[in-house]
Amino acid sequence: MPRYINPYTDFGFKRLFGSLANKSLLIDFLNCLVLPEHTIADLDFRPTENLPATSLERKAFFDIRCVSRSGEHFIVEMQKAKFHHFKDRALFYATFPIKDQAQVGEWNFHLQPVYFVAILDFLYDENEERAKLLREVQLRDQNGERFSDKLHFRFIQMPAFKKSVSELSTHFDKWCYFLKNLESFEVLPEILHEPVFVKGIETLREGALTKDELPGYEQSMKDYWDFTIYLREQRSDAKAEGLAEGEARGEAKGMINLLLEAVLDGDLSPSRAREKLLALQAQGRITAEQFAEACAKLASREHQA
């Protein structure tokens, strides 16, 4: 079975999208995401910003900067995990290609569009009903009308992509399927038999690496596994904390349920139940949120009665 370079590593991501030899792959991918009037014919790579970053951050975020021949600026990132202030970070980085357009001397402040494209290996939006595969964000007013076409965000939440081969209907679907399932391919699925994906899979074939490229690839894989272990440890710690909190919340939930059941059975009046709930809140045994939720249930039951 062929072995392929993981596109979720720094080495794999930049080999696939960040080299001159594979510029056509990045153009094809980005053209799935830009507005029609910003369709890319060609682009040039730019150095990435050398901002201070911890070793952990360098393993979590990989980025490419480029500018299309028609002037649009792009930051394309692969992000492994959600850090604090995720949205603020995206806004902050999007200001760099904006500021780079400033001109010395007379300048009328005309800007070229900027796109921040993030391929995420996590769900940043924790509300299930809003966990969209692709979230497209730009500046709009209170009526939903476009205020400016100069700043665009594209967040691709890869865990939200669930389609099988038979369900792929768009070119963007195909790219998502390719990125998410590449490592498991024995052969390229028939529906991906297009020049761009054939080139992509050949680019990421381990056997195509030169001796000079192997050390960089091996270090990138080491970083990937180190960070994967770190994430597992973080999740384990969070789970332990969640269990402890859940036990405390479970005790509170049990007390609330007993009171609600007593009201339902006619053993306790709603007003008396509210007094008991208020006492529990005063003792710190239930939260204000739990108190409000229980009172709402009491009111609903009174209405039904």
C-alpha positions as CSV (number, residue, x, y, z in Angstrom):
1,M,0.0,0.0,0.0
2,P,1.5,3.4,-0.9
3,R,2.3,5.7,1.9
4,Y,1.5,9.4,1.8
5,I,2.8,12.5,3.6
6,N,0.2,13.8,6.2
7,P,-1.1,17.1,4.9
8,Y,-1.8,18.1,8.5
9,T,1.9,18.4,9.2
10,D,3.9,21.6,8.4
11,F,6.0,19.7,5.9
12,G,3.0,18.1,4.1
13,F,0.9,21.2,4.1
14,K,3.7,23.4,2.6
15,R,4.8,20.7,0.1
16,L,1.2,20.5,-1.1
17,F,0.3,24.1,-1.2
18,G,3.4,26.2,-0.5
19,S,5.9,25.4,-3.3
20,L,6.3,27.0,-6.7
21,A,6.1,23.6,-8.4
22,N,2.6,23.0,-6.9
23,K,1.3,26.6,-7.2
24,S,-1.5,25.3,-9.4
25,L,-2.9,23.2,-6.5
26,L,-3.2,26.2,-4.2
27,I,-4.8,28.3,-7.0
28,D,-7.3,25.5,-7.6
29,F,-8.1,25.1,-3.9
30,L,-8.5,28.9,-3.3
31,N,-10.7,29.4,-6.3
32,C,-13.3,27.1,-4.5
33,L,-13.4,29.8,-1.8
34,V,-13.1,33.3,-3.2
35,L,-15.8,35.5,-4.6
36,P,-16.3,35.1,-8.4
37,E,-14.8,38.6,-9.0
38,H,-11.6,37.5,-7.1
39,T,-11.0,34.4,-9.2
40,I,-7.2,33.7,-9.2
41,A,-5.3,33.3,-12.5
42,D,-1.8,33.3,-11.0
43,L,-0.2,34.2,-7.7
44,D,3.2,34.9,-6.0
45,F,4.3,33.6,-2.7
46,R,5.4,36.0,0.0
47,P,7.5,35.5,3.2
48,T,5.4,34.7,6.3
49,E,5.5,37.1,9.2
50,N,8.2,36.4,11.7
51,L,6.1,37.1,14.8
52,P,7.2,35.7,18.2
53,A,5.7,32.3,18.7
54,T,6.1,29.5,21.2
55,S,7.4,26.1,20.2
56,L,3.8,24.8,20.8
57,E,2.3,27.4,18.5
58,R,4.7,26.6,15.7
59,K,3.5,23.0,15.9
60,A,-0.1,24.0,15.9
61,F,-0.2,26.6,13.1
62,F,1.3,26.4,9.6
63,D,0.8,29.2,7.2
64,I,1.4,30.4,3.7
65,R,1.2,34.0,2.4
66,C,0.6,34.8,-1.2
67,V,-0.7,37.6,-3.5
68,S,-2.6,37.0,-6.7
69,R,-1.5,38.7,-9.9
70,S,-4.7,40.8,-9.7
71,G,-3.8,42.0,-6.2
72,E,-5.8,39.9,-3.7
73,H,-3.8,39.0,-0.6
74,F,-4.1,35.6,1.1
75,I,-3.1,34.0,4.4
76,V,-3.7,30.3,4.2
77,E,-3.3,28.4,7.5
78,M,-3.5,24.8,8.7
79,Q,-4.5,24.8,12.3
80,K,-4.3,21.7,14.5
81,A,-6.0,22.9,17.7
82,K,-8.1,25.6,19.2
83,F,-6.2,28.1,21.2
84,H,-7.6,30.9,23.4
85,H,-9.0,33.9,21.6
86,F,-9.1,32.0,18.3
87,K,-11.2,34.6,16.4
88,D,-9.1,37.5,17.8
89,R,-6.0,35.7,16.5
90,A,-7.5,35.5,13.0
91,L,-8.5,39.1,13.0
92,F,-5.0,40.1,14.2
93,Y,-3.2,38.2,11.5
94,A,-5.5,39.6,8.8
95,T,-4.3,43.1,9.6
96,F,-0.8,42.4,8.4
97,P,-1.5,42.2,4.7
98,I,-3.8,45.2,5.2
99,K,-1.0,47.3,6.8
100,D,1.5,46.0,4.2
101,Q,-0.5,47.8,1.5
102,A,0.2,51.3,3.1
103,Q,2.3,53.5,0.8
104,V,4.8,56.2,1.8
105,G,3.8,59.7,0.8
106,E,0.6,60.5,-1.0
107,W,-1.9,57.6,-0.7
108,N,-5.6,57.5,-1.1
109,F,-6.1,54.4,1.2
110,H,-7.3,52.2,-1.7
111,L,-6.9,48.5,-0.5
112,Q,-6.9,45.2,-2.3
113,P,-9.0,42.4,-0.8
114,V,-7.6,40.2,1.9
115,Y,-8.6,36.6,2.5
116,F,-7.8,34.7,5.7
117,V,-8.3,31.0,4.9
118,A,-8.1,28.5,7.8
119,I,-8.2,24.7,7.4
120,L,-9.1,23.6,10.9
121,D,-8.6,20.1,12.4
122,F,-11.1,21.0,15.1
123,L,-14.5,22.6,15.6
124,Y,-14.1,26.2,16.7
125,D,-17.8,26.7,16.9
126,E,-19.1,24.4,19.7
127,N,-22.8,25.0,19.0
128,E,-23.8,21.8,17.2
129,E,-26.3,23.6,15.0
130,R,-23.7,26.1,13.9
131,A,-20.8,23.7,13.3
132,K,-20.7,24.3,9.6
133,L,-18.1,22.8,7.4
134,L,-17.4,26.2,5.7
135,R,-18.1,29.5,7.4
136,E,-17.7,32.5,5.2
137,V,-17.4,35.8,7.0
138,Q,-17.1,39.4,5.7
139,L,-18.0,42.9,6.7
140,R,-21.8,43.6,6.5
141,D,-24.1,46.1,8.1
142,Q,-27.2,45.6,10.3
143,N,-29.3,44.8,7.2
144,G,-26.9,42.1,6.0
145,E,-25.7,44.3,3.1
146,R,-22.1,44.3,2.2
147,F,-20.1,47.1,3.8
148,S,-16.8,46.3,2.2
149,D,-15.4,43.5,0.0
150,K,-11.8,44.1,1.4
151,L,-11.8,41.6,4.3
152,H,-12.9,38.0,4.0
153,F,-12.6,35.0,6.4
154,R,-13.0,31.3,5.3
155,F,-13.0,28.8,8.2
156,I,-13.1,25.2,7.1
157,Q,-14.0,22.9,10.1
158,M,-12.7,19.6,8.8
159,P,-14.3,17.4,11.5
160,A,-17.7,18.6,10.2
161,F,-17.0,17.0,6.8
162,K,-18.8,13.7,6.8
163,K,-19.5,13.0,3.1
164,S,-18.7,9.6,1.5
165,V,-17.3,9.3,-2.1
166,S,-20.8,8.8,-3.5
167,E,-22.0,12.1,-1.9
168,L,-19.3,14.4,-3.3
169,S,-21.1,17.0,-5.5
170,T,-18.8,20.0,-5.7
171,H,-15.1,20.6,-6.4
172,F,-14.8,21.9,-2.8
173,D,-16.3,18.6,-1.6
174,K,-13.6,16.8,-3.5
175,W,-10.8,18.9,-1.9
176,C,-12.2,18.3,1.6
177,Y,-12.4,14.5,0.9
178,F,-8.9,14.5,-0.5
179,L,-7.4,16.3,2.5
180,K,-9.3,14.3,5.1
181,N,-8.8,10.8,3.6
182,L,-5.5,10.9,1.7
183,E,-3.6,8.8,4.2
184,S,-6.1,5.9,3.9
185,F,-6.0,5.8,0.1
186,E,-4.8,2.6,-1.5
187,V,-5.7,4.0,-4.9
188,L,-7.1,7.4,-5.8
189,P,-10.9,7.2,-5.9
190,E,-12.3,7.4,-9.4
191,I,-14.2,10.6,-8.7
192,L,-10.9,12.3,-7.9
193,H,-9.3,11.3,-11.2
194,E,-8.7,14.9,-12.2
195,P,-5.2,16.4,-13.0
196,V,-5.1,18.5,-9.8
197,F,-5.7,15.5,-7.4
198,V,-3.5,13.2,-9.4
199,K,-0.7,15.8,-9.0
200,G,-1.6,16.3,-5.4
201,I,-1.4,12.6,-4.4
202,E,1.9,12.2,-6.3
203,T,3.3,15.2,-4.6
204,L,2.5,13.7,-1.2
205,R,3.8,10.2,-2.0
206,E,6.5,9.4,0.5
207,G,8.5,7.6,-2.2
208,A,8.8,10.9,-4.1
209,L,11.0,12.5,-1.3
210,T,14.6,13.1,-2.0
211,K,17.4,12.4,0.5
212,D,17.7,16.1,1.2
213,E,14.0,16.3,2.0
214,L,13.8,13.3,4.4
215,P,15.3,15.1,7.5
216,G,12.7,17.9,7.2
217,Y,9.9,15.4,6.8
218,E,11.1,13.3,9.7
219,Q,11.3,16.4,12.0
220,S,7.8,17.5,10.9
221,M,6.4,14.0,11.7
222,K,8.1,14.2,15.2
223,D,6.5,17.6,15.8
224,Y,3.2,16.2,14.7
225,W,3.3,13.3,17.1
226,D,4.6,15.4,19.9
227,F,1.7,17.8,19.5
228,T,-0.8,14.9,19.1
229,I,0.4,13.5,22.5
230,Y,0.1,17.0,24.0
231,L,-3.5,17.2,22.8
232,R,-4.4,13.8,24.2
233,E,-3.0,14.8,27.6
234,Q,-4.9,18.1,27.5
235,R,-8.1,16.2,26.7
236,S,-7.5,13.7,29.5
237,D,-7.0,16.5,32.0
238,A,-10.1,18.3,30.8
239,K,-12.1,15.1,31.0
240,A,-11.0,14.6,34.6
241,E,-12.0,18.1,35.5
242,G,-15.2,17.6,33.7
243,L,-16.0,14.5,35.6
244,A,-15.4,16.2,38.9
245,E,-17.6,19.2,37.9
246,G,-20.2,16.7,36.6
247,E,-20.4,15.0,39.9
248,A,-21.1,18.3,41.6
249,R,-23.6,19.3,39.0
250,G,-25.2,15.9,39.2
251,E,-25.8,16.4,42.9
252,A,-27.4,19.7,42.2
253,K,-29.4,18.2,39.4
254,G,-30.6,15.4,41.7
255,M,-31.9,17.9,44.3
256,I,-33.7,19.9,41.7
257,N,-35.3,16.9,40.1
258,L,-36.6,15.7,43.5
259,L,-38.3,19.1,44.1
260,L,-39.8,19.1,40.6
261,E,-41.1,15.6,41.0
262,A,-42.7,16.5,44.4
263,V,-44.5,19.4,42.7
264,L,-45.6,17.1,39.9
265,D,-46.9,14.5,42.4
266,G,-48.8,17.2,44.3
267,D,-46.7,16.7,47.4
268,L,-45.2,20.2,47.2
269,S,-46.6,23.5,46.0
270,P,-44.7,25.5,43.3
271,S,-44.3,28.4,45.6
272,R,-42.8,26.2,48.3
273,A,-40.5,24.6,45.8
274,R,-39.3,28.0,44.7
275,E,-38.5,28.8,48.4
276,K,-36.4,25.6,48.7
277,L,-34.6,26.4,45.4
278,L,-33.8,29.9,46.6
279,A,-32.4,28.4,49.8
280,L,-30.3,26.0,47.8
281,Q,-28.9,28.8,45.8
282,A,-28.2,30.9,48.9
283,Q,-26.2,27.9,50.3
284,G,-24.2,27.7,47.1
285,R,-25.5,24.2,46.3
286,I,-27.0,25.2,43.0
287,T,-26.0,28.0,40.6
288,A,-28.1,31.0,39.6
289,E,-28.4,29.4,36.1
290,Q,-29.8,26.2,37.6
291,F,-32.2,28.2,39.8
292,A,-33.5,30.1,36.8
293,E,-33.9,26.9,34.7
294,A,-35.7,25.1,37.5
295,C,-38.1,28.1,38.1
296,A,-38.8,28.1,34.4
297,K,-39.8,24.5,34.5
298,L,-42.0,25.2,37.5
299,A,-43.7,28.0,35.6
300,S,-44.3,25.7,32.6
301,R,-45.9,23.1,34.8
302,E,-48.1,25.7,36.5
303,H,-49.2,26.8,33.1
304,Q,-50.0,23.3,32.0
305,A,-52.0,22.7,35.1
